[in-house]
Amino acid sequence: MPAEPTAPHVAALAVNVEIPERLRWRDERRGEEFELQSITIRLLPDGALAAKAYGRPVAGGRGAYVSFPVRRNPEIDALVDAAAHEAARRWTAHRGLE
């Protein structure tokens, strides 16, 4: 009897979602103010979600794209939830490598 193929170990799945203008916020790191513009959401092996917000310096320039904790409020939580569900729908409907 042939051996069962081993499922690949998928450590996490990730999706990036743009934060709508009305939900963006600012935070500070090392004396520099950043506007948070996107959230990276990861689906962890246990089914839980993890998220980090990313932004750019308000002053402009080529500053680093820095991560921050995601602000928790009903609108941001709903954005993360909707993005995770949309990602799941897209993964389910994938057509394979082209």
C-alpha positions, 0 to 999 in steps of 0.5 A: 500500500503506498504511503500517504503524502505528507501535507506541507507544513504551512506556518501561516497565511497572510493578507494585506488590507488597506486601512480606509482614510476615515479609519487611519490613525497616527502613532509615534516611534522613536520621536517620529510620527507615522500614519498607519495605512495598512494591516497585515493579517496572519492566519495562524496554524491554530486558526487564530488571527494575528495583525500588525498595522504598518505606516509611513512617516507623516513628515514624508521622505523615505522613512522605513515602513514600520509596524505597530499594534493594531488599534482595537475598536469595532470598525477596525475589528470589522475590517480585519474580520471582513478581510480574513473572510474575503481572503478565505473566499479567494483561497477557496476559489484559487485556480492553481499556478498559471 
